[in-house]
Amino acid sequence: MNTLYFIRGLPSSGKSTFANLLSDGFNIAYHEADHYMLDSEGNYSFDVDKLYFCHEACFAAASKDLEEGRDTIVSNTSTTEKEIEKYQELAAYFGARFVSIIVENRHGNSSVHNVPELTMDKMRKRFSVKL
């Protein structure tokens, strides 16, 4: 049985770093919406107008990997239960385990994506954890 590892947390929490460690160490497919914000030279440039497309592309890539029977990592902020449910349903559809991992910023990193503090505060307030 394959597994969908869903890594979530606020910007600068270390989601991408952790996902890279897992994917490299265990040869697991790895996707995140931010991957679709990179230009041809690998430079990140946030564009709110591309956000929906980026999330849909991430979901489609994860779907393809699960369909092919591959273990898959998705790393996105995903502050609400609704954002998580879509991936839980995807895992169930393909008969995969679903593992949710929350990464916290206890190391004091600042956002590499220059997320404004007001936006970070809004994200903190809506971040939902279902235990």
C-alpha positions as CSV (number, residue, x, y, z in Angstrom):
1,M,0.0,0.0,0.0
2,N,1.4,3.4,-1.0
3,T,1.3,6.5,1.2
4,L,0.4,10.2,0.7
5,Y,2.5,12.2,3.2
6,F,0.8,15.6,3.5
7,I,3.2,18.2,5.1
8,R,1.6,21.4,6.2
9,G,2.5,24.5,8.2
10,L,2.9,28.3,8.0
11,P,5.4,29.9,5.6
12,S,9.0,29.5,6.9
13,S,8.2,26.5,9.1
14,G,10.5,24.2,7.2
15,K,7.9,22.3,5.1
16,S,10.0,22.3,1.9
17,T,13.2,21.4,3.8
18,F,11.6,18.5,5.5
19,A,9.9,17.3,2.3
20,N,13.2,17.4,0.4
21,L,14.9,15.3,3.1
22,L,12.1,12.7,2.9
23,S,11.9,12.6,-0.8
24,D,15.7,12.4,-1.3
25,G,16.2,9.9,1.5
26,F,13.4,7.6,0.5
27,N,13.0,8.3,-3.3
28,I,9.4,9.6,-2.8
29,A,7.7,11.8,-5.3
30,Y,7.4,15.4,-4.0
31,H,5.0,18.2,-5.0
32,E,4.1,21.6,-3.7
33,A,2.2,24.5,-5.3
34,D,5.3,26.7,-4.9
35,H,7.1,24.5,-7.5
36,Y,4.8,26.0,-10.1
37,M,5.9,29.6,-9.1
38,L,9.4,29.0,-10.3
39,D,10.6,30.6,-13.5
40,S,12.8,28.7,-16.1
41,E,15.9,29.5,-14.1
42,G,14.5,28.2,-10.8
43,N,13.8,31.6,-9.3
44,Y,10.7,31.9,-7.1
45,S,8.2,34.6,-7.9
46,F,4.8,34.6,-6.1
47,D,1.9,35.6,-8.4
48,V,-1.5,35.5,-6.7
49,D,-3.1,35.2,-10.2
50,K,-1.3,31.9,-10.7
51,L,-2.2,30.5,-7.2
52,Y,-5.2,28.5,-8.2
53,F,-3.4,27.0,-11.2
54,C,-0.4,26.1,-9.0
55,H,-2.6,24.2,-6.5
56,E,-4.4,22.4,-9.3
57,A,-1.2,21.4,-10.9
58,C,0.2,20.1,-7.6
59,F,-3.0,18.1,-7.0
60,A,-2.8,16.7,-10.5
61,A,0.8,15.6,-10.1
62,A,0.1,13.9,-6.8
63,S,-2.9,12.2,-8.4
64,K,-0.8,10.8,-11.2
65,D,1.9,9.5,-8.8
66,L,-0.7,7.8,-6.6
67,E,-2.4,6.3,-9.6
68,E,1.0,4.8,-10.6
69,G,1.3,3.4,-7.1
70,R,4.1,5.7,-5.9
71,D,4.5,7.1,-2.4
72,T,4.0,10.8,-2.6
73,I,4.7,13.9,-0.6
74,V,2.6,17.1,-0.8
75,S,3.9,20.1,1.0
76,N,1.6,23.1,1.1
77,T,0.6,25.7,3.8
78,S,-3.0,24.2,3.9
79,T,-4.3,26.1,7.0
80,T,-7.9,24.8,6.8
81,E,-9.5,21.4,7.0
82,K,-11.1,21.9,3.6
83,E,-7.7,22.1,2.0
84,I,-6.7,18.9,3.6
85,E,-9.9,17.0,2.8
86,K,-9.3,17.1,-0.9
87,Y,-6.0,15.2,-0.4
88,Q,-7.5,12.8,2.1
89,E,-10.2,11.9,-0.4
90,L,-7.5,11.5,-3.1
91,A,-5.6,9.0,-1.0
92,A,-8.7,7.1,-0.2
93,Y,-9.7,6.9,-3.9
94,F,-6.3,5.3,-4.7
95,G,-6.3,3.1,-1.6
96,A,-3.3,4.9,-0.1
97,R,-2.5,5.7,3.5
98,F,-2.8,9.3,4.4
99,V,-0.3,10.8,6.8
100,S,-0.6,14.4,7.9
101,I,2.5,16.1,9.3
102,I,2.4,19.6,10.7
103,V,5.7,21.5,10.8
104,E,6.1,24.3,13.3
105,N,8.5,27.3,13.1
106,R,10.2,26.8,16.5
107,H,13.6,27.6,14.9
108,G,12.8,31.2,14.2
109,N,13.1,31.3,10.4
110,S,11.7,34.2,8.5
111,S,9.7,33.7,5.3
112,V,12.0,33.1,2.3
113,H,8.9,34.1,0.2
114,N,8.6,37.5,1.9
115,V,5.1,36.8,3.2
116,P,3.9,40.1,4.9
117,E,3.4,39.8,8.6
118,L,-0.3,40.8,8.3
119,T,-0.8,37.8,6.0
120,M,1.1,35.6,8.4
121,D,-1.1,36.7,11.3
122,K,-4.3,35.8,9.3
123,M,-2.8,32.4,8.4
124,R,-2.0,31.7,12.1
125,K,-5.5,32.6,13.1
126,R,-7.2,30.2,10.6
127,F,-4.7,27.3,11.0
128,S,-6.8,24.4,12.1
129,V,-5.6,21.1,13.6
130,K,-7.9,18.2,13.9
131,L,-6.8,15.8,16.6
